[in-house]
Amino acid sequence: MRRTTFPDDDVIREMPDISGITTDPELLIKCVNIWRMRGFSDVPPDPYEVAMMNTIQQEVVIMANFIDFIRDEPKRLAASLDVPRLGDM
């Protein structure tokens, strides 16, 4: 703990020393939020696992977009050729 004085109110507070943290702060905040949702029970989540979870979730979104793109290809081709769709007749 270290003492810190805030200029707005001149109050001295004991603050945790975070100067030794080397992990990405955004990743750590995600870990803290996950741990908070668990009620701070058990051990905190592993930042590596949280980072991989985020990467995998992004890959799922990318794959879903790819699948939609492939499924919509006939519609795009028909639109580019000005072919009327059966549903429009």
N, C-alpha and C positions, 0 to 999 in steps of 0.2 A: 504494500500500500504506500501511496505517496500523498503528500499534502498538496492540494491545488487551491489557489485563490482565484475565484471568478471575478472579473473586473466589473460586472454589472451590479453585484450586490456585496462585494468585499467579504464574502463568507468563505471560510477555509473549510474544505471538505476533504475527506479521505477518499482517494480514488484508486482503483486497481491499476497496477502498472501493466500496460499493454504494449510496451516498447519492444518486447521480445517476440511478438507475434510475427511470423513469416508467411503464414498462409493467407490467401486472398480473403480480404475482409468480407466481401459479398458472399463467398462460400461459407465462411464462418457464421454469418448472420442467418443463412438458410439452415445451417446445422442447429443453431440456437432456436430458431422458430420450430423446427421439427421436434427438438427436445422439449420445448415449452408445450407443444400440443400433446406430448406424452405425459405432461405433468412433472417434468424433470425426474421421472422415474427411470430406473435402470441406468445404463451408461450413456453418455452422449453419443450421437451418431458419428460415424467415421467420416471425416470430410471427403476422403477418396471415394467412398461408397455414394455419398450424396452427389459428388461431381459426376460419377458414372451414371447415377440415376437420372440426372438432368440431361446428360448426353444421350442416354437411351430414349428418354421421353422426346427429345428433339428429333431423334432418328425415326421414331414412330410417327411423328407429325409429318416429316419429310416423306416417308413411305406412303402415308395416307394421301398426301397431295399427289404423289406419283400415280397411285392407283386411280384417283379421280381423273387425272390428266389422261391416262390410257383409256378409261371408260368413256370419257367425253370426246375422244378422237373422232368417232363417226359423226358426231354433231358438228364438230369444227370443220371437218372435211365437207359435209353437206352445206354448211353455211358459206364456205369459201367458193363452192360451185353454184350457189343459188339454187340448190335442189330443194323443192318443197318437202317438208316432213309429212309423214302420214297423219300425224296428229293435227297438223295445220289445215288439212283438207276437209 
